[in-house]
Amino acid sequence: MVGGSVPKLIGVLVVGGIRTRRTNQSIRILMGRPTAERIAAIGQLVAQGVMSASVEQTYALDETPQALERLGSNLAQGKLVITVT
């Protein structure tokens, strides 16, 4: 799952189109306002293995500055997760 600006989404579609030809994976656009019902439906798809999110890296809370730096570089290829324990 990818969020962001229109140019970033277009870039994902272009790269994704190339990637789908080489792998068994596919890429689709899912757009809409994030309501509780929609988030629950997406959660069910993830739980069923129909949809997955690409997590690039997990950071501890004290590593948040590094996570934000990576996010700001526009080089992240997946979600960046900050864990709070």
ABEGO torsion letter per residue (X at the ends): XBBEBAAAAAAAAAAAAAAAAABABBBBBBBEBBBAAAAAAAAAAAAAGABBBBBABBBBAAAAAAAAAAAAAGABABBBBBBBX
